[in-house]
Amino acid sequence: MRVCLASTSPARLMLLRQAGIDPLTLSPETNEDAIAAAAAAERGADLPPADLVLLLARAKAADVAQRLATEDPGFDGIVIGGDSMFELGGHVYGKPYTPEEATRRWHEMRGATGILHSGHSVFRVAPGTAPREATAIAEASVTFAEDISDDEIAAYVATGEPLNVAGAFTVDSLGGAFITRVDGDPSTVVGMSLSTVRRLAGELGVTWTDLWS
């Protein structure tokens, strides 16, 4: 039973490896901005963050599952897609990309609590059968320390770590020391809820321990 991670996220790959799974990784060929814009145009409004992360997770997993059917027709296993966004004070944040934006967010997050929304899509792919999908959203609240100094924020941003992660923080690396509480599956904050993926795999008839390397 094989596993393909529809992502090149180091954090998601690390999570699976720590859980005993060594997956194939493929980067989905999806335009996230275009997908979000099309969905918003169809609804006439922006999607709630939970709906948006699930939409993007499904698009990523579906793209990779379709490519595997063509490029690796003997693939027998599951494809995992995920997407995450951080909501704080009514605002939804993806990756900050620039030091200026990361710094601004950390000043806002200091002493506050936000919600990390994580969408999950799992496809069961097997030769000669149509792919089957199971989806779910996981959420975890994250509380940041009140006493983080401006110098600490500047030093953290200067490492470059927060620039390319949802919400501009990590819980499993340098940013972890600035987080005082996580309510929910901790792996959700890292990038993917392992308990959620296990449940979705089970819905598709796949036993989690059969995925161990």
FENFEN-V666971 format. One line per field, one symbol per residue. ss: DSSP state (H for helix, E for strand, L for the rest). phi: phi as a letter, one per 40 degrees, with the letter a starting at -180 (. if undefined). psi: psi as a letter, one per 40 degrees, with the letter a starting at -180 (. if undefined). A space follows every 10 residues. Layout:
ss=???
phi=???
psi=???
This chain:
ss=LEEEELLLLH HHHHHHHHLL LLLEELLLLL LHHHHHHHHH HHHLLLLLHH HHHHHHHHHH HHHHHHHHHH HLLLLLEEEE EEEEEEEELL EEELELLLHH HHHHHHHHHL LLEEEEEEEE EEEEELLLLL LEEEEEEEEE EEEELLLLLH HHHHHHHHLL HHHHLELLLL LLLHHHHHEE EEELLHHHHH LLLHHHHHHH HHHLLLLHHH HLL
phi=.cbbccabcd ccccdccccg bbccbbcccb bccccccccc cccgaccddc ccccdccccc cccccccccc cacccbibbb baababbafg bbbcccgbdc cccdcccccd gbbbbccbcb bbbcbadgbc dbbbbabbba cbbbccbccd cccccccccg dccbbdggab bbacccccbb abbhcdcdcc iacccccdcc ccccgbcdcc ccc
psi=hihhhgifhd ddddddddee hgiihhhigi gddddddddd ddeeiiiidd dddddddddd dddddddddd dgeehhaihh iiiiihhhfe ihhbhddidd dddddddddh eihihhhhih hhhhhiheih iiihiihiii ihhiidfhid ddddddddee dedfihefii eebdedeehe ihhihddddd ehhddddddd dddeehhdee eh.
